[in-house]
């Protein structure tokens, strides 16, 4: 169940360029083509729209439908655990196909004929690995203040760089720290506004 929004407190802004990673649990399929049984594929969703994630207590993030629409032409790699030494596919070479639908960002990875790719295929097939992630920059987002007193970041447009199959889903500490700093700044501005309002009220009382 998603949190309730206080629509009176919504901010829209552009973000500076900063690499982010987001991980979550998904469901991959492994495919062995009948015509070419040595060709292995992994496919599934690497990001889901309107899937609210709690970053830390009272602070949430959600991806708006269409956030990836302007970024699919990027030079995007598929990796294992965000490790650039384990390249699984690349859209420019035709070994990675990515698209969006009403549900989210979907990828089909044609695995290379390497030992690590064969190992990953087996792990996904067994169900040992079933997590997804993507690396991106935030281009546009909204910050919503919730009725509960918390906040929700709504990603409206992102610049996609890579997608990954990951062993453990976890937000990077740098991403969490950046969000925490944003909330700290917002709370600080709200406190200053309340102090200024209180000062004005006191001045008016003195004039009476």
Secondary structure, DSSP 8 states (H G I E B T S, - for coil): ----EEEEEEEEEE----EEEEEEE---EEEE-STTTT-EEEEEEEEETT--EEEETTEEEEE-TTTTTTTTTS--EEEETTEEEEEEEEGGGTSEEEEE-SSEEEEEEE--SSHHHHHHHHHHHHTS--EEEEEEEEEEEEEEEETTS-EEEEEEEEEEEEEEEESS----HHHHHHHHHHHHHHHHHHHHHHHHHHHHHHHHHHH-
